[in-house]
Amino acid sequence: MRKTNKLRVLVIGSSGFIGKNIFNYLNKNKIRVVGTFFKNKRKNANLIKFNILKDKVKKLENFKNISHVIIASGGQKKLDDVEKNYNYEKEVGYNKIKKILDWCNSQNIKIIYISSDAVFDGKKGNYSEKSKTNPINKYGKIKNLTETYIKKKINNYLIIRVSKVLSLKQNDNNIFNEIIVNLRNCKYKFAYDEIFTPIFISDLCKGVYNLIKKDLNGIFHLKSLSKTSRYILAKKICKSLNLKNKIYKTSIRNLKLKALRGINLSLNTKKYDNIFNISKKELDFYIKRKK
């Protein structure tokens, strides 16, 4: 068990959705935390501007006595956009990230890499940390390239794989709010055949904290909810929020998306859940807690 007052964590991408929330959670839990931003500097945060494409990694040496680096950025998160701009996204999300990884390794800094269920092909689901990766879209390929590099080259690391990250905050860009907006805009068709295991941002932040505090290494899968789909989520959101919308099923194949999607990308999280005695909650629990 690590003494958290001895740690100093650097969050790469701390002005983004995931990085910002991890930064704030660690700070509230008495871990010294610093971070980088690119466009959106936040007030009252110990941040430096860092352009991953143009700035040299040496600039990160402005932060002294770093124990951990969390990589919560590295390119676009929308799968179709990555398909269109693959060379750029690979440069940002893999080639430049490698330089940060090498610097961390040379400084004996522990790496925490936030990865994705997109490293799997989605043919069978219930993927464990030992399951073979086989990405079918370019976003997943970039994540898998980075994971492979970490496993081969980096001495001290955590890879945290998650699926879609949810938030109940109105201004956060995630599929929970996307579904609500679609419902209010009279868009009632949702895919029933793309299965995933989403995680609320609060649970992801707690998971990062738990793994840091217990000083664990390797790969961990995290989730909040059991396997679901956009269609099932939309039905549950309507029920929880007392919306009267009629929900209709459609196939993911009817949506004419550019990037291939795995049909069943559900993650098995027994490894993490058993260590930390985690019991899964239903969507209602999170919505009621927000209220």
N, C-alpha and C positions, 0 to 999 in steps of 0.2 A: 504494500500500500504506500503510495507516494504522499509525502507531506505537501499539500497544495501551495503553502506559502513559500515553498522553495522553487516553484515553477515559474517560468515566464514563457507564455505562448504567443507565437506570431501567427495571425490569421491572414493568409493571402486571399484577397477578395472580400474584405470585411465590410464593404458597402453594398454587397449583393444580398439577395434574400437569405440564403443559407448562412453565408459568412457573417452578416450583421447579427443574426439571431444567436449564432454560436458565440460571437464576441461578447454580446450582452449577457448571455447566460453564464459564461465563465467569469466575467467581471463581477456579476452579482454573487457568485459563489466563491469569491475571495481568491481567485486565480489572477495573477498579474497577466494582463493581455494587451498586446499591441497589434497593429494591423496595417494593411495596405489598402489604398483605394485607387481607382483610375479616374472616374468622372464625378462621382457623387460623394464628396467629403461630408462626413457627419459632424455635428457639433459635439464638443466635450468628449472627444475620443482621441486616443493616442495613435494617430495614423500618419503615414507618409504616402505621398503620391508615388505610385509605381506603375509604369507602363511596361507590361510584360513583354511587348514586342520590341521596345526601343531601349529600355533601361538595362544596364548591366546588373547582374545578380549581386555584385559587390555593394550596390546601394543598400541592400538589406543588412549589411554590417553596421549600419547606423543604429540598429537595435542590438543592444549588448545583452549577453548572458541568456540567450534564447535556449530553452530546453526542448520545445516542440514547435513544429511548423504544421499548421493545418492548411491544406490546399482545398479551398472551397470555391475556386474559380478555375478558369481555363477554357474560355470559349463559350459558344452559344449552347443553350440547353434544349432548344426546340429542334427536334429531329429533322424536320423537313428543311430547316435553314442550314443545318450541317451538311445535308446532302447537296445543297446548291453551292455551298462555299467550302468544300472539303479541304482544299489545299491550305486556305487561310486558317480554318479551324484546327487542322492538324498542326500547323505551325504554332498556334497559340496554346492548344490543349495538350500537345505532346512534346514537340521539339523544345519549346521554351520552358515547359515544366521540367523537362529533364535537367536543364541547367540549375534550376532551383533544387532539384533532388540531389544532384552531385554536390552542390555547395553544402547542403544539410549533412550529407554523408561525411564530407571532409571536416565538418565542424562537430561531428558526433551529436547532431541534433535529430531527435526522433521525428519521423514523418507521419502525419495522419492524412490520408488521401480519401476524400469523399468520392466514391465510385457509384456504380449504377447497376441495376438489374439488366441493363441493355448489353452487358457482356455475354449474356446467354441467348440462345436461339428461340426460346419460348415454345419448344416442341412438347415438353413434358411437364414443366412446372415443378414446384416444391424443391427448388434448387438449394443445396447446402453449400457451405464454404468449400467443400471438396469437389463439387460438381465441375465438369469440364466446361470451359468457356467456349463459345462459338458465336460471336456477334453477327447479326444479319443486316445491320445498317451502319452507316459511317460514324455516327455518334458512338455506338457501341464499340466500333473498331478502335477509335481514339482512346476510349476508356480502357480497353483491353491492352492496347499497346503500352499505356502508362503503367497499368498493373503489372504487366510482364517485366517491364524495365525495373520497377520497384523490387519485385521478387528476386530478380537476378543480381541486381547491383547494389541495393540498399541494405544496410546491416540492421537498422532499427526502425521498424515501421508498423503502422496499422493501416489496413485497407477496410473502409466501412462501406458496404454496399447497401443501397437503399433503392426503393422504387420511387413513385411519384410522391413529392413532399407537399403536405397539406397545411393550410393555415386558415384560421377563422378570422384573421384581421382583414378588414374590408379592402385595404389598399395593397395587400400582398398578392402578387401575380402567381396563382396556382390553380389547379383544376377544380378545387372546391369552389372558389369564387367564380371561376369560368362557368361551371355548371349553373350556379345561381343566376349569373348574367344571362346565359342562354335561356333559362326558364322565363326570366322577366321579359326577354325579347321574343317570346313566343316560339322558341326553337326547342322542340320537344323530343327529337330523335337522338338517342344515345347508343353507342356501341355496346353490345352485350357479350361480344366474343373476343375482347382483349382483356385478359385477366392479369391482375397485378395485386400487390400487397402494399398499400400506401402507408406512409408514416407522417404523423403530425410533427411539425417543426419543433414543438416543445419536447417530444420524445427523442428526436434526433439529437437535440442539444444535450439532453440528459444522458443519452447514450455516449456521446463524445466525452462528457465529463466523467461518467462512470469508468470508461475504459482508460482514460488518462489517470484517474485516481488509483485504479487497481494496477496500473502499469502493465497492461496486457499488450501482446504483440500478435501479428498475423492478420487474418481476415475474419471479419464479423459481419453477419447480416442482421439488419434491424428492420422492424416494422411495427405499426400500431394496430392495424386492422387485419383480419383474416382476408383471404383472397376475395377480390371483388371486381367489378367492372364499372365503367361510367354509367351504364344503365342502372345497375343496382344502387350505386351511390346517389344518382338522381332521384330514385324512388325513396331512398331513406332520407335524403335532404328534404324532399317535399313533405314527408310524414313528420319529421322533426320540427320543421318550421311552419307546419300547418298550411302549406301551399296546396292549392286545389288543382294544379296542373295535371293533365293527362300525359303520361310518359309512354313513348313508343320505342320499340327495339329497332336497331338497324345493325348491319354487319360492318365491321371495321373496313372490309373490302369495298363497301359502297361509298366510302368517304373520299376516295381518290387522293390518298395521301402519297407524297413522293417517297418517303422513307418506309421501308418494310417494318412491320411491327410483329413482335413475338406474340403468339396467341395466348400462351400461358407463361408469364414471367414471375409467378409467385415464388417468394423466397421462404426458405425454411430457416427460422431464427432460434431453433432450440439451443444452439451453442451459447448464445448471449443470454437467452431467457433463463436457462438453467443456472448460469453463474450468478445472475442478479435477481433471481426469483421473480421474473416478470410474468404477470397474467394479462392476457389481452382484454381490451375493453371494446364495447360497441360504439358506433358513431354517436349515438345519443349521449353517451357519457361526455364526450368532448364538447358537444353543442351545449349541453346543460351547464357544464363547467364554465363555458364562456359567458352564459347568461348570468 
